[in-house]
Amino acid sequence: MTHPPEQTDGQSPADQSQHGRIYGAARYYDIAFAYRDFVEECDFLMSAAARHLGRAPASVLELAAGPANHAIELARRGLDAAALDREPAMVRYGSEKAEAAGVRVNYHQGDMTGFSLDRPVDLALLLLGSAACLLTNSAVISCMQRVSEALTPGGVLIIELPHPRELFNIDDATEDGWEVTRDGTRVRVRWGSPGDSLDPVSQIAQVTTTLTIWDGGRKQVIRDKAFQRRFTVQELDALARASGGLDAVAWFGGLDLDVAIDDPEEAWRMVAVLQKPAIPPALPNA
Ligand SMILES: C[S@@+](CC[C@H](N)C(=O)[O-])C[C@H]1O[C@@H](n2cnc3c(N)ncnc32)[C@H](O)[C@@H]1O
């Protein structure tokens, strides 16, 4: 019998994913991904969570948080907010950004496959494809187990990933480009390059990202590669079950309550709402 290759031994999942240069350039990363409407996205996150929690979440943990824009917006709304990222430059940048916004975000450096919280939260977030950094099933399950331990009973984890349509359209390797200017700094992003590969067995893609930056009369180029795991809906559902601590309770095709995951026109992201059971499963023979 053969098994899908897993890279679990010796090398932690954190060692395997990269983009370290881009995540290290936290301010430029923040500008590059500032095309999102964080207020609208947080409206969705709060509503989707409340549907399953039965009340508005009072606390949030943003995992792989980067600049922590969602944690900052939710802290502004009065939630008790925490964030976690393994890149020290992101932790510094996000903490300074929270301070400048006049809110408190308890931002820690750490790995999302091995962390614990002093106090449980109602809502955990893993957004913008950050779950793709979890390359193996073991890493995904560890992360889900840590999240389940960190959630209050009935609490939810919301994961945002690329829509699986992208995975199955493997002849058309994802290649995308956009540009954002903020406070006089211009960042052009090229996500993916024609030479990038996708291994159909491990579902791990090698993604080349280039940021071209014009800042204070100076131009610089940051080019970086990362391994990124691609997921299907069935797989994410199975991994949640295998974690023993979360169940998939809703799927959306974007950070939008009105877009169904199977909407052939509108769905462009895979958004999973995973819930920790309100009553822990009974032990066998209990
Ligand atoms: C694509 S960025 C997303 C940042 C943020 N969620 C957003 O919406 O902009 C991915 C982030 O995940 C962090 N990261 C990657 N693997 C991680 C891990 N195993 N544990 C914690 N953070 C991780 C990186 O340092 C980076 O800041």
Ligand as a Chemical Component Dictionary entry (heavy atoms), coordinates in Angstrom:
data_LIG
# 
_chem_comp.id                   LIG 
_chem_comp.type                 NON-POLYMER 
_chem_comp.pdbx_formal_charge   0 
_chem_comp.three_letter_code    LIG 
# 
loop_
_chem_comp_atom.comp_id 
_chem_comp_atom.atom_id 
_chem_comp_atom.alt_atom_id 
_chem_comp_atom.type_symbol 
_chem_comp_atom.charge 
_chem_comp_atom.model_Cartn_x 
_chem_comp_atom.model_Cartn_y 
_chem_comp_atom.model_Cartn_z 
_chem_comp_atom.pdbx_ordinal 
LIG C1  C1  C 0  -0.404 35.488 2.986  1  
LIG S1  S1  S 1  0.165  36.161 4.516  2  
LIG C2  C2  C 0  -1.426 36.518 5.188  3  
LIG C3  C3  C 0  -1.446 37.556 6.256  4  
LIG C4  C4  C 0  -2.832 37.956 6.725  5  
LIG N1  N1  N 0  -3.624 36.818 7.162  6  
LIG C5  C5  C 0  -3.579 38.759 5.691  7  
LIG O1  O1  O 0  -4.783 38.497 5.506  8  
LIG O2  O2  O -1 -3.001 39.671 5.104  9  
LIG C6  C6  C 0  0.667  34.715 5.371  10 
LIG C7  C7  C 0  1.253  34.954 6.758  11 
LIG O3  O3  O 0  1.359  33.679 7.378  12 
LIG C8  C8  C 0  2.522  33.653 8.181  13 
LIG N2  N2  N 0  2.811  32.223 8.398  14 
LIG C9  C9  C 0  3.142  31.292 7.476  15 
LIG N3  N3  N 0  3.262  30.080 8.045  16 
LIG C10 C10 C 0  2.991  30.247 9.371  17 
LIG C11 C11 C 0  2.946  29.366 10.485 18 
LIG N4  N4  N 0  3.199  28.059 10.346 19 
LIG N5  N5  N 0  2.614  29.864 11.697 20 
LIG C12 C12 C 0  2.364  31.194 11.847 21 
LIG N6  N6  N 0  2.403  32.087 10.826 22 
LIG C13 C13 C 0  2.703  31.615 9.593  23 
LIG C14 C14 C 0  3.535  34.425 7.362  24 
LIG O4  O4  O 0  4.595  34.901 8.163  25 
LIG C15 C15 C 0  2.655  35.551 6.785  26 
LIG O5  O5  O 0  2.666  36.684 7.615  27 
# 
loop_
_chem_comp_bond.comp_id 
_chem_comp_bond.atom_id_1 
_chem_comp_bond.atom_id_2 
_chem_comp_bond.value_order 
_chem_comp_bond.pdbx_ordinal 
LIG C1  S1  SING 1  
LIG S1  C2  SING 2  
LIG S1  C6  SING 3  
LIG C2  C3  SING 4  
LIG C3  C4  SING 5  
LIG C4  N1  SING 6  
LIG C4  C5  SING 7  
LIG C5  O1  DOUB 8  
LIG C5  O2  SING 9  
LIG C6  C7  SING 10 
LIG C7  O3  SING 11 
LIG C7  C15 SING 12 
LIG O3  C8  SING 13 
LIG C8  N2  SING 14 
LIG C8  C14 SING 15 
LIG N2  C9  SING 16 
LIG N2  C13 SING 17 
LIG C9  N3  DOUB 18 
LIG N3  C10 SING 19 
LIG C10 C11 SING 20 
LIG C10 C13 DOUB 21 
LIG C11 N4  SING 22 
LIG C11 N5  DOUB 23 
LIG N5  C12 SING 24 
LIG C12 N6  DOUB 25 
LIG N6  C13 SING 26 
LIG C14 O4  SING 27 
LIG C14 C15 SING 28 
LIG C15 O5  SING 29 
# 
